Amino acid sequence: MKIEILPAADQLVAAAANGIYQGIIVTLVVALCLRLFGRTNAATRHAVWFCTLLLVASLIIAHCWRGYLAFRAPDDKV
């Protein structure tokens, strides 16, 4: 068994955990804002929820990328 996969798996699990709890917070804030604004057009609500979905899906990718760059930064010194 190769050990090189362990840091990558650890980084992926940490990114997923961070992305999940931040996604829950973002979703709750959007739901609260839509509730406070009252009646809105169905197309507007769908557009807001679609943008929220894209943001939540990109959170995990952003955390993975940030962790990858932080992991690779010390090696890139010339």
N, C-alpha and C positions, 0 to 999 in steps of 0.2 A: 504494500500500500504506500502510495506516495504521500509525503507530508506537505507538499506544496499546495494541496487543495484546502488544507485546514485554515490558513489565513483568509483565503477567498471566501470560504463558507462562513467563517466568523464575521467577515465584513458584510456579507449578504444578509445574514440573520440580523445584525445590528441595524443595517439600512432598512430592512423590512419592519423591525420593531419601531424605529423612529418614524418611518413613513405611515405606519398604521395609526399610531396615536396622534400624529399631526393631522392625518386625514380625517380622523374622527372630530377633532377640534374644528377644522375648516368646514366640515359638513354641518356641524351644529351651528356655527356662526352664520352660514348661508341660510340654513333653515330658519333661524331666528330673524334674520334680516327680511327674508321673504314673508314671514308671518307679520312683521311689524309694518311692512309697506302696504298691507291690505290686499285688495283684489288687484291682480295684475293679469295681463294678457297671457294666455296659455303658451304662446310662442316665446314670450319673454321668459317665463318660468323654465321652459325647456332649454332655452339658450343658456340661462344662468346655471342650471343643473349640469348641462353638457360641459360648460367651462369648468365647473367644479370637479366633474369627473376627470377631465384632462389634467387639472392641477393636482388632484390626489394621486392619479396614476404616475405623474412625473415626479412626485415627491420621493418615491423609492429609488427611481433612476438617479435623481439628483444626489441623494445620500450615498449611493454606490459610487458615483463619479467623484464626489468630494472625498470619500474615503480612499479611492484609488489614487487620486492626485496627492493626497496627504501621505499615502504610503510610498509613492514613487518619487516625491520631491527630494528627499535626501540623496538618492542615488544619482540624480541628474546633475550634480555639481561637476563643473568642468575645471 
